[in-house]
């Protein structure tokens, strides 16, 4: 169950070794029946620097969170998504 207003960190399952390593962090704007519209940022893995890098620009994306393609973690509400960085 994902509720409107929650902060989430979503990780795309990799099916093959060469698949892109994609993460998304944002706030749930709408949630209904396993589908959520989330506003936030995509992060991609940079293998040269061995780190995740936030892609430019805030995005609004729709995810089928009940599908097995995503791992969804809740982020505490006091975390500011705009200031979130990987360390």
N, C-alpha and C positions, 0 to 999 in steps of 0.2 A: 504494500500500500504506500503510495507516494501521495503526499498532500501538497496542495497549493501553498506556496511560501517557503517550502523546505529548500535547503541548499543540498545539492547532490554532486557526487563525483562519479562519473560513469566511465567504465573501461570496456572497450570493444574486445571481444574474444578474438584471438588470433587462431586461425585454423591451420595455417601453414607457416613454416619458418620465415618466409619472405614477406608475410603480410605486414601491412603498416601497423604500427603501434599507436593507436589513437585513444585519447582520453578527452572527456568533456567535463567541465565544472560549471555549474550555474544554478539558478533559482527556478523552481517549478512555477510556471505561470498558470497552467491548466493541466488537470489530471482527470482522466476518465477511462475506466475499463481497461487498464493496462497500457494506455497511451498517454504520454506526457509531452507538453510543449514546454521546453526549457530554454531560458535565456542565459547565455554565458559565453564561455570561450572554449575553443578546441585547442588541444595540445598535441603536438606530434613529436615523435622521437627523432632526435638528431644523432645518428650513429657516429658521426665524426667527433662530436664533443661528448658523446655518451650521456645525453641529458634530454629531458622533455622541454620543448620550447612552445610558448603560447603563440598561436597564430594571431595576426593582427585583426582587430575589429571584433566587437561583440556580435554574437549571432543568436538567432532564435531558431531552434531546431525541434523537430517532432521525433520522438523515440517510442518504439514499441517496447516498453520496459519489461513486459511479461514474456517477451521472446528470449530465447537462450543466448542471443548474440551480445548481451550487455551484462556486465556486473555493475550493480548500483550500490553505492555507499552513501550514507547520509553524512553531511558536513554540518558541524554545529552552526546554529543560527548567528552566533556572534562573529563568525568568520566573514570577512568582506571579500566577496568573489572577485571584485575588480583588482584587489591587491594580492591575490593568491599567486604564489610562485612555488615551483618544485625545488627542493634542496636535496 
